[in-house]
């Protein structure tokens, strides 16, 4: 029986402690291309993903995977955005307050494209699940994305619409009981090649990995936040580890907390509070602090200000001047 063409990639990863190695960027691109083209057997795919999971993916591997996904999901013509925002982790301790940050940026003229997944981990609230609170759709086509950007400077597309095969692999988490490298590559996909991008991580080792992968891909300006629950949301009551790429220069920073003491988390996560806070119907100390801290860092990324202090002041001004009637109660 002739050896399958994908077998060499499984062998590279699984040849033992001394014989195995990471894939090169070119090998990773080819391997992921075969997976996306459905030329790999299910047994091979499972072995490949779990060997990567044990080893932990390298920046070169992730860059190759991303290139393969991009090449099979071509860009729509003439569609550009200012900021790419990935949201794949979901929230379980706090609401996704960062969504208010993105909507506030959109209200101030920045075109924001957000993409994410839903439902792959139980007990979490996903961004896609709360869009209805703001009468925002999950766009099912690039035409719909373009319409939403023209209308509100904000558009969201789920990975199931953006890259269906990738979404299928994400859903395999229920089979493996573990996340796979696909969860990581999605966060840096930046399908519209926005000049600025923001993503979140949970585990400390993944922050430099994201930063280095983005550098390999030629990203000029990105912000990786070790945020609440793995989302790109800065905790206002704890110093927060962030990684920058600004004008092709890599750096890291502890973003300072704005609250001295830890805030008590809500006993129940009510997604209606997101729109209620925007409208001014309620106050929420943690929520407002999270959206302002995240906005401040994003404004630094966008080059609107130079540091945390000036970013926070500009963020407060934007928040105070928001259109509270923009998202009326349903």
Number of C-alpha atoms within 10 A of each C-alpha: 3 4 7 11 11 19 14 13 17 20 16 17 22 19 11 10 8 6 10 14 14 19 21 16 20 15 18 22 23 18 27 24 21 15 21 18 11 12 13 18 12 11 8 15 18 16 15 21 21 18 18 19 14 10 13 17 20 20 24 23 25 31 26 27 25 27 22 21 22 16 11 12 13 10 14 13 8 7 14 17 19 18 28 24 24 23 29 26 27 27 20 15 16 21 27 27 26 24 20 23 24 24 20 22 22 20 17 13 12 19 23 24 28 22 26 23 24 22 16 18 16 10 11 18 22 22 26 22 14 19 16 15 17 18 12 16 16 20 19 15 13 17 12 16 21 20 15 19 21 12 10 16 23 26 26 25 22 21 20 17 17 18 18 14 16 20 21 12 19 23 18 15 15 12 9 12 9 13 20 24 19 17 19 20 23 26 25 26 22 25 19 19 16 21 16 22 29 24 26 29 28 16 11 10 11 19 22 19 20 27 24 21 21 27 19 15 16 11 23 18 23 29 27 28 28 25 20 24 20 18 24 28 30 30 29 27 18 17 16 19 19 23 21 23 22 18 11 14 11 17 12 15 12 11 22 17 19 17 15 10 10 12 13 8 12 12 8 9 16 11 18 14 18 22 23 18 17 23 18 11 11 12 13 14 12 21 22 21 21 27 25 30 29 27 27 28 26 25 21 19 24 20 13 13 18 14 15 18 14 16 24 22 14 18 24 18 12 18 20 10 11 15 13 16 10 12 15 13 13 7
